[in-house]
């Protein structure tokens, strides 16, 4: 099994690692850009949404450096490239090879006769989109959004889509933290985390659930290191034993970087079975209540529903909690004792919590655990869902939401002078079903890699191919460009690192990080091609071509000066009053959080305790469908990956080199099958509608609970049934896939 070594993950160490990746002849501009990453006069990293730390000289981590260097690449995907390769051929290339081709340079249109992309003029591309959109009813169009999109673009996009006549705005949030928003909104009246970066300096305990900061948001490790060094107790719950959560070498510490040790991160590292977190949350509450450590005054003053919760917890035995969690009673009570002894505790979580069928219930139970100790609304305490993409939270704030509130639509109507559609639109899962059922005809993606990121890959890609038109607004080539409708467009846009000039004036966009800080981002390098357009301009021209005289606003005029877009945002979105002035303050501004202020915007005006029972294990319900031994598979990223973007074929945190088709398995599970490390297998998922499979994976022994497996996505996304998703949120249950293994 892998040894728990601790390579550095940020700061100067990230710079050192990145220098090895810089392309010859491209070093000067790359280094210049890296130094400007996440700085007040620079650009926001196009990677994760971790907040910036004021005054830090180096603000990027290793994975952020990868994202930046790959955007700045000197490689180009030109018309000559597309002339040399058919779409059929390109579809045989792996995702890593597609990523390596570089930046897109001009708009392209798919030609079915030659099976190639051919150049198309921008005006002709927008006319084609308008032609398709105006030939269908609005609810037959789907408008997807990636979390890399800036606030100004996102606001224009939702305005265009609603002026067109639909709320079909599926978003990458649907596939990651949708359960967090749904759960927290119902429990505490806001769908966002309640902590700020300063709370890491005051927390007495930090509990980390289903999260791997070392790979997914490495700058968080710096905050955890500082917390651990001052005595904060850090408790980790993760089936996989992840190196970055065990110990961390601070790249800014000469002593640690010279090999004289590292800072231990986890005080206790618990490895539950996959999906055991709901039982863990209940166990924390049970220990608090049984030891009389609840905050009775907080409960009485700020909450309702406590009696029902207490009754449910009392009726749930320790044996049942241990069985469901995969931890011993002693381990559960040890974690409970740490929680009960802490005067200020923060819960953080990632997609190891959200991508489960019971994710909403689990997050609400975690929220219950925070509330019973009064751990919301005081320094060092609160809920901290750690978002992925850099502006995924901002997109939601700007109205990218298939289920908009009536209040948001009313403000949009008042500011823009039209009546928006009121009916809910399609989420990602619903959008795929609509395409498959011929209830959708046009698919437009504002960034992202929908064809690879989504569940049930074979079915999803077949649904995309049924579309009359598919449109990809992108910086680099990816799988989604090759899964074409009968008509297809590639519209290349500026990247976050590039200078955006409109009417002779450099423009700035804004983003919102995981902790509700809104700040400017300014490109620092010339565009990769003279034919690229900024995302707001692409949306504006698409809107102008489609809506023509019925447009409620002058989209083109708004994009001549992005301050005009921000003025409109200020009139529509709460918290953005004086947007242009406040965002120009150093570091931007904090949007605020009602629950942090103990302002509970729920129906009762108080925080709500929500009761959820433990459900029967999924594998037990599926056992009758196969005579094969079943395992639970979770999908994960490698260390050289961000979402579906594969930077390299290595994963040094897990000792994987030059490959990705790997299944991590406990040694005892290998032995029980009579298999050896390196055994080649196929994976078959079992579901009520049939089986799905992926082939030719290698078994790798790893420190993971027996009965649990892990493998990289997007390679294993074909195993996720479209109907296996979070209750009440429809997020694909990619962390709980029932599978069996077949030796090759």
C-alpha positions in Angstrom: 0.0 0.0 0.0 1.1 3.6 -0.5 3.3 5.2 2.1 2.0 8.5 3.6 4.7 10.9 2.2 3.8 14.5 2.0 4.9 16.4 -1.2 4.3 20.1 -1.1 1.2 21.5 -2.7 1.4 25.3 -2.9 3.4 28.5 -3.0 7.1 28.4 -4.0 7.0 24.6 -4.1 4.2 24.8 -6.7 6.3 27.3 -8.6 9.3 24.9 -8.5 7.1 22.0 -9.7 5.6 24.1 -12.4 8.9 25.2 -13.8 9.4 21.7 -15.0 6.2 21.9 -17.1 6.8 25.3 -18.8 7.1 25.0 -22.6 10.4 26.1 -24.1 10.1 29.6 -25.5 7.1 30.3 -23.3 8.8 30.8 -20.0 8.8 34.5 -19.6 5.1 35.1 -20.2 4.2 32.1 -18.1 6.2 33.2 -15.1 4.9 36.7 -15.4 1.4 35.4 -15.4 1.9 33.0 -12.4 3.2 35.9 -10.2 0.0 37.8 -11.0 -2.3 34.9 -10.2 -4.9 35.8 -7.4 -3.3 39.1 -6.8 -5.3 42.4 -6.5 -4.0 43.7 -9.9 -4.0 40.3 -11.5 -6.3 37.5 -12.5 -8.3 35.0 -10.5 -7.0 31.4 -10.9 -9.2 29.5 -13.4 -9.0 26.5 -11.1 -10.7 26.1 -7.7 -12.8 28.6 -5.7 -10.6 28.7 -2.5 -10.4 32.3 -1.3 -7.4 34.5 -1.6 -5.3 35.4 1.5 -4.7 39.1 1.7 -1.0 40.1 1.5 0.4 36.7 0.4 3.2 37.0 -2.1 2.4 33.7 -3.8 -1.3 32.9 -4.2 -1.3 29.8 -6.4 -1.0 26.1 -5.7 0.5 23.4 -7.8 -2.8 22.5 -9.4 -3.6 26.2 -10.0 -0.2 26.5 -11.7 -1.2 23.6 -14.0 -4.4 25.3 -14.9 -2.6 28.5 -15.7 0.2 27.0 -17.7 -2.2 24.9 -19.7 -4.2 28.0 -20.6 -1.1 30.0 -21.5 0.3 27.1 -23.7 1.9 28.0 -27.0 0.1 25.1 -28.7 -2.8 26.0 -31.0 -5.7 24.1 -32.5 -6.0 25.7 -35.9 -8.1 25.1 -39.1 -5.1 23.0 -40.4 -5.5 20.7 -37.4 -9.2 20.1 -38.1 -8.5 19.6 -41.8 -6.0 16.9 -40.9 -8.3 15.0 -38.5 -11.9 13.8 -38.8 -14.2 14.0 -35.8 -14.4 10.2 -35.9 -10.6 9.9 -35.6 -10.4 12.5 -32.8 -13.0 10.5 -30.8 -10.4 7.7 -30.6 -8.0 9.9 -28.8 -7.9 9.9 -25.0 -8.8 13.0 -22.9 -5.1 13.7 -22.0 -4.1 13.8 -25.7 -7.0 16.1 -26.6 -6.0 18.5 -23.8 -2.4 18.6 -25.0 -3.4 20.1 -28.4 -3.7 23.6 -27.0 -5.9 26.6 -27.5 -8.7 26.9 -30.0 -8.1 29.8 -32.4 -11.3 30.5 -34.5 -14.9 29.6 -34.7 -15.6 26.3 -36.4 -18.7 24.5 -37.8 -19.1 20.8 -38.2 -19.5 19.5 -41.7 -21.2 16.1 -41.7 -20.2 15.3 -45.3 -16.5 15.4 -44.5 -16.8 14.6 -40.8 -14.6 17.6 -40.1 -14.8 21.0 -38.5 -14.5 23.9 -41.0 -13.9 27.6 -40.3 -17.0 29.8 -40.0 -17.3 33.6 -39.7 -18.6 34.8 -36.3 -21.6 36.5 -37.8 -22.6 33.3 -39.6 -22.2 31.3 -36.4 -24.5 33.6 -34.5 -27.0 33.6 -37.4 -27.0 29.8 -37.3 -27.7 29.8 -33.6 -30.5 32.2 -34.0 -32.0 30.2 -36.9 -32.1 27.0 -34.8 -33.4 28.7 -31.6 -36.1 30.6 -33.4 -37.3 27.4 -35.2 -38.2 25.7 -31.9 -40.1 26.5 -28.7 -37.9 27.9 -25.9 -38.3 24.9 -23.6 -36.7 22.8 -26.4 -33.4 24.5 -25.9 -30.8 23.8 -23.1 -28.2 26.3 -21.9 -25.5 24.7 -19.8 -23.0 26.7 -17.7 -19.5 25.9 -16.3 -18.2 27.2 -13.0 -15.3 29.0 -14.7 -17.7 31.6 -16.2 -17.4 35.1 -14.6 -20.3 36.9 -12.9 -20.9 39.4 -15.8 -21.1 36.6 -18.4 -23.3 34.4 -16.2 -25.7 37.3 -15.6 -26.0 38.1 -19.3 -26.4 34.4 -20.1 -29.4 34.0 -17.8 -30.9 37.2 -18.9 -30.7 36.1 -22.6 -32.1 32.7 -21.8 -35.0 34.1 -19.8 -35.7 36.8 -22.4 -35.7 33.9 -25.0 -38.4 32.2 -22.8 -37.0 29.4 -20.7 -35.4 28.5 -17.4 -33.5 25.6 -18.9 -30.2 26.5 -17.2 -28.6 23.2 -16.2 -25.3 24.0 -14.4 -22.2 22.2 -13.2 -23.6 22.9 -9.6 -26.2 20.2 -10.5 -23.3 17.7 -10.5 -21.4 18.8 -7.4 -22.8 21.0 -4.5 -26.5 21.2 -5.4 -27.3 19.1 -2.3 -25.4 21.6 -0.2 -27.5 24.4 -1.4 -30.8 22.5 -1.1 -30.0 21.1 2.4 -28.6 24.3 3.9 -31.4 26.5 2.5 -34.0 24.4 4.1 -32.1 24.1 7.4 -30.7 27.6 8.0 -32.2 29.7 5.3 -29.1 30.2 3.0 -27.5 27.8 0.6 -24.0 29.0 1.1 -21.3 28.2 3.7 -21.4 30.3 6.8 -17.6 30.7 7.5 -14.9 33.0 6.3 -11.2 32.5 6.0 -10.7 34.1 9.4 -12.7 31.4 11.1 -9.8 28.9 10.4 -7.7 31.0 12.8 -10.3 30.7 15.6 -11.6 27.2 15.3 -10.9 24.8 18.1 -11.8 21.8 15.9 -12.2 21.3 12.2 -14.1 18.2 11.0 -13.4 17.3 7.3 -15.9 15.0 5.6 -15.5 13.4 2.1 -12.9 15.9 0.9 -9.3 15.8 -0.4 -7.8 19.3 -0.3 -4.3 18.1 -1.4 -5.6 17.5 -4.9 -8.8 19.5 -5.2 -8.0 22.8 -3.5 -4.4 22.6 -2.2 -4.3 26.2 -0.8 -6.6 25.0 1.9 -3.8 22.9 3.3 -2.0 26.1 4.3 -4.9 27.1 6.5 -5.1 23.6 8.0 -1.4 23.6 8.7 -1.6 26.9 10.6 -4.7 25.6 12.5 -2.9 22.4 13.5 0.2 24.2 14.6 -1.7 26.3 17.1 -3.5 23.3 18.5 -6.7 23.0 16.6 -7.9 19.4 16.4 -8.5 18.3 12.9 -10.7 15.2 12.4 -10.9 13.6 9.0 -13.5 11.2 7.7 -12.5 9.8 4.3 -12.6 6.2 3.1 -9.3 6.7 1.2 -6.2 7.6 3.3 -5.1 10.7 1.5 -1.6 12.0 2.0 -2.3 15.7 2.1 -4.6 15.2 5.1 -2.0 13.3 7.0 0.8 15.8 7.0 1.9 18.9 4.9 5.2 20.4 4.0 4.7 24.2 3.8 6.5 25.4 0.7 7.1 28.8 2.4 8.9 27.1 5.3 12.7 26.5 4.6 12.9 24.1 7.5 10.2 21.8 6.2 11.2 22.1 2.6 14.8 21.1 3.5 13.5 17.8 4.7 13.4 18.5 8.4 9.8 17.3 8.9 6.3 18.3 8.0 3.3 19.5 10.0 0.9 16.8 11.0 -2.6 17.7 9.8 -5.1 15.1 11.0 -5.4 14.6 14.8 -7.6 11.6 14.0 -8.2 10.0 10.6 -11.3 7.8 10.4 -12.0 5.6 7.3 -15.7 4.9 7.1 -17.2 2.7 4.5 -18.4 4.7 1.4 -21.7 6.3 2.3 -21.3 6.1 6.1 -21.4 9.8 6.8 -25.1 10.1 7.7 -24.6 7.6 10.5 -21.4 9.5 11.6 -23.4 12.8 11.8 -26.0 11.0 13.9 -23.4 9.5 16.1 -21.9 13.0 16.8 -25.3 14.2 17.9 -26.0 11.1 19.9 -22.7 11.6 21.9 -23.5 15.3 22.5 -27.0 14.5 23.8 -26.0 11.5 25.9 -23.2 13.5 27.6 -25.4 16.6 28.1 -23.2 18.8 26.0 -25.9 20.4 23.8 -26.2 24.2 23.8 -29.6 24.4 25.3 -29.9 28.2 25.2 -28.9 28.3 21.5 -31.4 25.5 20.7 -34.3 27.2 22.6 -33.6 30.7 21.1 -32.6 29.9 17.5 -34.1 26.5 16.4 -37.2 24.5 16.0 -37.8 20.7 15.7 -35.3 19.7 18.4 -37.7 17.4 20.2 -38.3 15.2 17.1 -34.5 15.1 16.4 -33.7 14.1 20.0 -36.4 11.3 19.9 -35.0 10.0 16.6 -31.4 10.0 17.9 -32.4 8.3 21.1 -34.1 5.5 19.1 -31.0 4.9 17.0 -28.7 2.5 18.7 -24.9 2.6 18.7 -24.7 -0.8 17.1 -26.8 0.4 14.2 -24.7 3.6 13.8 -21.5 1.5 13.8 -22.9 -0.9 11.2 -24.0 1.8 8.8 -20.9 3.9 9.2 -18.3 1.2 9.0 -16.6 2.6 12.1 -16.5 1.0 15.5 -18.6 2.3 18.4 -15.3 3.3 20.1 -14.3 5.3 17.0 -17.7 7.0 16.8 -17.6 8.0 20.5 -14.0 9.2 20.2 -15.0 11.5 17.4 -18.1 12.6 19.5 -15.9 13.4 22.5 -13.6 15.6 20.4 -16.7 17.4 19.1 -18.3 17.8 22.5 -15.0 19.2 24.0 -14.6 21.9 21.3 -16.0 25.4 21.9 -15.9 26.3 18.2 -16.1 23.7 15.5 -16.2 24.0 11.7 -17.5 21.2 9.4 -16.0 21.2 5.9 -17.1 18.8 3.1 -16.7 18.1 -0.6 -18.2 15.8 -3.2 -17.5 12.8 -1.0 -20.6 14.0 0.8 -22.7 15.5 -2.0 -22.5 12.8 -4.7 -24.7 10.2 -2.9 -28.4 9.4 -3.0 -28.8 10.5 0.6 -26.6 13.6 0.3 -29.3 16.1 1.2 -30.1 14.1 4.3 -26.5 13.8 5.3 -25.8 17.5 5.0 -28.9 18.3 7.0 -27.7 15.9 9.7 -24.3 17.6 9.7 -26.2 20.9 10.0 -28.2 19.4 12.9 -24.9 18.4 14.6 -23.6 22.0 14.3 -26.8 23.4 15.6 -27.0 21.2 18.8 -23.7 22.7 19.9 -24.5 26.3 18.7 -21.7 26.1 16.1 -23.2 28.5 13.6 -22.9 32.3 14.0 -19.8 32.5 16.1 -16.0 32.8 15.3 -14.3 29.6 14.3 -17.5 27.7 13.7 -19.9 26.9 11.0 -20.7 25.1 7.8 -18.1 25.1 5.0 -19.0 23.4 1.8 -15.8 23.7 -0.3 -16.8 24.5 -3.9 -14.9 23.3 -6.9 -14.7 25.5 -10.0 -13.6 29.1 -9.4 -16.9 30.8 -9.9 -19.5 28.0 -9.5 -20.9 29.8 -6.5 -21.0 33.2 -8.3 -22.9 31.6 -11.2 -25.7 30.6 -8.9 -25.7 34.1 -7.3 -26.1 35.6 -10.8 -29.2 33.6 -11.5 -27.8 30.5 -13.2 -30.5 28.3 -11.7 -33.1 26.1 -13.3 -35.3 26.7 -10.3 -35.1 30.5 -9.8 -36.9 32.1 -6.9 -40.0 34.2 -7.5 -38.2 37.1 -5.9 -35.3 36.9 -8.3 -37.6 36.8 -11.3 -39.6 39.8 -10.0 -36.4 41.9 -9.6 -35.3 40.8 -13.1 -38.7 41.9 -14.5 -38.6 45.2 -12.8 -35.0 46.0 -13.9 -35.2 44.8 -17.5 -38.9 45.3 -18.4 -40.0 41.9 -19.5 -41.8 39.0 -17.8 -39.5 36.0 -17.3 -40.8 32.5 -17.5 -42.0 31.1 -14.2 -41.9 27.3 -14.8 -38.9 25.4 -13.5 -36.4 24.3 -16.1 -34.2 21.3 -16.5 -31.3 20.3 -14.3 -28.4 18.3 -15.8 -30.1 14.9 -15.2 -33.4 16.2 -16.6 -31.6 17.8 -19.5 -30.1 14.5 -20.6 -33.5 12.8 -20.3 -35.0 15.6 -22.4 -32.4 15.2 -25.1 -32.8 11.4 -25.1 -36.6 11.8 -25.4 -36.5 14.3 -28.2 -38.0 17.0 -25.9 -34.8 19.1 -26.5 -33.4 20.1 -29.9 -30.6 22.6 -29.2 -27.8 22.3 -26.6 -25.5 25.3 -25.9 -22.6 25.0 -23.4 -21.0 28.0 -21.9 -17.7 26.2 -21.0 -17.2 22.9 -19.4 -17.0 19.4 -20.9 -20.6 18.2 -20.6 -20.1 14.9 -22.6 -17.4 13.7 -20.3 -18.4 15.2 -16.9 -22.0 13.8 -16.9 -23.2 10.4 -15.7 -24.2 7.4 -17.9 -21.8 8.5 -20.6 -23.0 6.2 -23.4 -26.6 7.3 -22.9 -25.6 11.0 -22.5 -23.5 11.1 -25.6 -26.2 9.4 -27.6 -28.7 12.0 -26.4 -26.3 14.9 -27.4 -26.0 13.4 -30.9 -29.8 13.6 -31.3 -29.7 17.4 -31.1 -30.3 19.6 -34.1 -27.5 21.9 -32.9 -24.8 21.6 -30.3 -22.7 24.7 -29.4 -19.5 24.7 -27.3 -18.0 28.0 -26.0 -14.5 27.0 -25.0 -10.8 27.7 -24.7 -9.4 24.3 -25.4 -10.4 21.1 -27.2 -12.2 18.5 -25.2 -14.5 15.5 -25.6 -17.7 17.5 -25.9 -16.5 19.1 -29.2 -16.5 15.6 -30.7 -20.0 14.6 -29.6 -21.9 16.6 -32.2 -25.5 17.2 -33.1 -26.6 17.3 -36.7 -25.2 20.9 -36.7 -22.4 21.8 -34.3 -20.3 24.9 -33.5 -17.1 25.6 -31.6 -16.9 29.2 -30.4 -13.5 30.0 -28.9 -13.3 32.5 -26.1 -10.7 34.4 -24.2 -9.3 32.7 -21.1 -9.1 34.1 -17.6 -5.4 35.0 -18.1 -6.0 37.1 -21.2 -6.5 40.8 -21.7 -10.0 41.7 -22.7 -10.3 45.0 -24.5 -13.7 46.5 -25.5 -14.0 49.8 -27.3 -10.3 50.4 -26.7 -10.6 50.0 -22.9 -9.3 46.9 -20.9 -12.2 45.2 -19.1 -12.4 43.3 -15.9 -14.9 40.7 -14.7 -15.7 39.5 -11.2 -15.9 36.2 -9.4 -17.3 34.9 -6.1 -15.2 32.5 -4.1 -16.4 29.7 -1.7 -16.7 32.1 1.2 -18.7 34.8 -0.6 -15.9 37.2 -1.3 -16.5 39.0 -4.6 -13.4 40.5 -6.4 -12.1 41.6 -9.8 -10.0 39.6 -12.2 -7.9 41.2 -14.9 -6.2 39.3 -17.8 -2.5 40.0 -18.1 -1.4 38.5 -21.4 -2.3 39.0 -25.1 -5.1 36.7 -26.5 -4.0 33.3 -28.0 -5.6 34.4 -31.3 -6.9 37.6 -32.8 -10.1 35.7 -33.6 -11.1 35.0 -30.0 -14.1 36.8 -28.4 -14.7 37.5 -24.7 -17.5 35.4 -23.2 -19.7 38.4 -22.5 -19.4 39.4 -26.1 -20.3 36.0 -27.4 -23.4 35.9 -25.2 -24.4 39.4 -26.2 -24.0 38.7 -30.0 -25.9 35.4 -29.6 -28.7 37.3 -27.8 -28.8 40.1 -30.3 -29.0 37.7 -33.3 -31.7 35.6 -31.6 -33.9 38.1 -30.0 -33.5 41.0 -32.4 -36.2 43.6 -31.9 -37.8 41.8 -29.0 -34.7 42.0 -26.8 -35.5 43.7 -23.5 -32.0 45.3 -23.2 -29.3 46.4 -25.6 -26.9 43.5 -25.0 -24.2 44.8 -27.3 -24.1 48.2 -25.6 -23.8 46.4 -22.2 -20.6 44.7 -23.3 -18.8 47.9 -24.5 -18.2 48.6 -20.8 -18.6 45.9 -18.3 -19.4 48.5 -15.6 -22.8 48.7 -17.3 -23.4 45.0 -16.8 -22.5 45.4 -13.1 -24.9 48.3 -12.8 -27.7 46.0 -14.0 -26.5 43.2 -11.6 -26.7 45.7 -8.8 -30.3 46.4 -9.6 -31.3 42.7 -9.7 -29.1 40.7 -7.3 -29.3 41.3 -3.5 -26.0 42.3 -1.9 -24.6 44.1 -5.0 -25.6 47.6 -4.2 -22.8 50.0 -5.4 -21.2 47.0 -7.1 -18.7 49.0 -9.3 -17.5 51.0 -6.3 -17.2 48.2 -3.8 -15.5 45.7 -6.0 -12.7 48.1 -6.7 -11.8 48.2 -3.0 -8.6 46.1 -2.3 -9.7 42.5 -2.1 -13.3 43.2 -3.2 -16.1 42.8 -0.7 -17.9 40.2 1.4 -21.5 39.4 0.3 -22.5 38.5 3.9 -24.4 35.4 5.1 -27.7 35.6 6.9 -27.2 32.5 9.0 -23.8 33.8 10.1 -25.6 36.7 11.6 -28.2 34.4 13.2 -30.8 35.7 10.8 -32.7 32.5 9.9 -34.5 33.0 6.6 -36.7 29.9 6.9 -40.4 29.7 7.0 -40.5 29.6 10.8 -37.8 32.3 11.2 -35.6 29.8 13.0 -33.0 27.2 12.1 -34.6 23.9 11.5 -33.6 20.5 12.8 -34.5 18.0 10.1 -35.0 14.3 10.9 -33.7 11.6 8.5 -33.7 7.8 9.1 -30.9 5.5 8.1 -31.8 3.7 4.9 -31.3 0.1 4.0 -27.8 -0.5 2.4 -28.0 -0.1 -1.4 -26.0 -3.3 -2.0 -28.5 -5.3 0.0 -31.3 -4.0 -2.3 -29.3 -4.9 -5.4 -28.0 -8.3 -4.3 -30.9 -10.1 -6.0 -30.0 -8.8 -9.4 -26.6 -10.6 -9.6 -24.8 -13.6 -8.2 -21.5 -11.7 -8.3 -20.0 -10.2 -5.1 -20.8 -6.4 -5.1 -18.6 -3.5 -4.1 -19.2 0.2 -3.7 -17.1 2.3 -6.1 -16.4 6.0 -5.7 -15.0 8.1 -8.5 -12.0 10.4 -7.7 -9.6 12.8 -9.3 -5.9 12.1 -9.8 -3.4 14.7 -8.5 -2.7 15.7 -12.2 -6.3 16.4 -13.0 -8.9 19.2 -12.5 -12.5 18.1 -13.1 -12.4 16.4 -16.5 -9.2 18.1 -17.6 -6.3 15.6 -17.4 -2.9 17.4 -17.2 -0.7 14.3 -16.9 -1.0 10.5 -16.5 0.6 10.5 -13.0 -0.8 10.6 -9.5 2.1 10.9 -7.3 0.0 11.2 -4.1 -1.2 7.6 -4.8 2.0 6.3 -6.5 0.5 5.9 -9.9 2.7 6.6 -13.0 1.7 6.8 -16.6 -1.8 5.4 -16.4 -5.4 6.2 -15.4 -7.3 2.9 -15.7 -6.7 1.9 -12.1 -9.0 0.5 -9.4 -7.9 1.0 -5.8 -8.9 -2.0 -3.7 -8.2 -3.2 -0.1 -5.5 -6.0 -0.1 -8.0 -8.3 1.8 -10.5 -8.0 -1.1 -7.7 -9.0 -3.5 -6.8 -12.0 -1.4 -10.4 -13.1 -1.0 -10.7 -13.4 -4.8 -7.4 -15.0 -5.2 -6.2 -12.1 -7.3 -2.9 -10.3 -7.4 -1.9 -6.6 -7.6 -1.9 -5.6 -11.2 -4.8 -8.0 -12.1 -6.7 -6.7 -15.1 -10.4 -6.5 -14.6 -13.6 -5.1 -16.1 -16.0 -3.1 -13.9 -19.7 -3.7 -14.2 -22.3 -1.5 -12.4 -25.6 -3.1 -11.3 -28.8 -1.1 -11.4 -32.5 -1.7 -11.5 -32.6 -0.9 -15.3 -29.6 -3.1 -16.2 -25.8 -3.2 -16.2 -23.2 -0.9 -17.5 -19.5 -1.6 -18.0 -16.0 -0.2 -18.5 -13.1 -2.4 -19.5 -9.4 -3.0 -18.9 -8.6 -1.6 -15.5 -5.7 -2.6 -13.2 -6.2 -3.5 -9.6 -4.0 -1.4 -7.2 -3.9 -2.4 -3.5 -4.6 0.7 -1.3 -5.6 1.8 2.2 -9.4 1.8 1.7 -12.1 -0.1 3.6 -12.9 -3.6 2.5 -15.8 -3.7 0.1 -15.0 -0.2 -1.1 -13.3 0.7 -4.4 -12.1 3.9 -6.0 -11.2 4.8 -9.6 -10.7 8.0 -11.6 -13.4 9.9 -13.5 -14.3 10.5 -16.3 -13.1 7.0 -17.2 -15.7 5.5 -14.8 -18.6 7.9 -15.4 -20.2 5.4 -17.9 -21.0 3.3 -14.8 -23.2 5.9 -13.1 -26.9 5.3 -13.9 -28.8 8.4 -14.9 -31.5 7.6 -12.3 -28.9 7.0 -9.5 -28.8 10.5 -8.0 -29.4 12.5 -4.9 -32.9 12.6 -3.5 -34.3 16.2 -3.8 -31.2 17.4 -5.7 -30.6 15.0 -8.6 -26.8 15.2 -8.3 -25.3 12.0 -9.8 -24.4 9.5 -7.1 -20.9 9.1 -8.4 -19.4 8.3 -5.0 -21.6 5.2 -4.4 -21.7 3.1 -7.6 -22.6 -0.6 -7.0 -20.2 -2.7 -9.1 -18.8 -6.2 -9.5 -15.4 -7.1 -11.0 -14.7 -9.5 -13.8 -11.1 -10.8 -14.3 -9.9 -10.4 -17.9 
